[in-house]
Amino acid sequence: MNNKERLELAQWVVQQAQKKGADNAAADLGKYRQIEVEFRNRKLDVLKESTQNSLDLFIYVDQ
């Protein structure tokens, strides 16, 4: 998913919350990448990569 698609998804989620009755809503997008490298006896022993995408939705009612 590219950045434009992620932004469109966040906008859609906020709009859906408002349509369902939220007084206000906000979305927080996150994308995290982690790389782990370990050497043993001067040789590469472990190489791990992970990527995490997140979308947090904050819904406000009765404001």
N, C-alpha and C positions, 0 to 999 in steps of 0.2 A: 504494500500500500504506500503510495507516494504522499508527500506532504499536502498536496491539494486535496486528495481523497480523504486524508485524515481530518483536514479542516472542514470539508463538506460533511463528514460524518458527525463531527462535534456540533456543527450548526443544526443539522437535522435532529440530533438528540435533544438539544435545547428547545427547538421548535415543538417537538413532540411533547415534552414535559409541559410547556406552556399551553398547548392545545388541550392537555388533559387536566388543566386547572391550576398549575403552579403559578403563583404570583410572579415569580422570577426564577430563572435557572441559569446556571453557568457550567461550563465544561472545562476541564483541565486535561490537556493532552501531554503525554510523556513518552519519550523514546530513549531507552538506555541500552548501551552496548558495553559488554564486559569481556575482557580478554585476560586469560590466565596463562602464564608461561612459567614452566619450572625446568630447571636444569639439574642434572645429576652427573657427576664426574665429567663436567664440562660438555655434556651432550644434552640435547633437548630430550626431556623426559615426558612432559605434559604440555599440551597446547589445547586450550579450550576457548571457545568463543560462544557467547550467548547474546541475544537481543531480546529486549522486552518492550512491548508497546502497552500503553495503558490509556484509559479514558475514565476520568472521574467525573461524575455528574452531581452537582449540588442543586438541590431543589428547595425553594423557599415558598412557604405558604403562610397565610394569615399575617401578612405584614401590614 
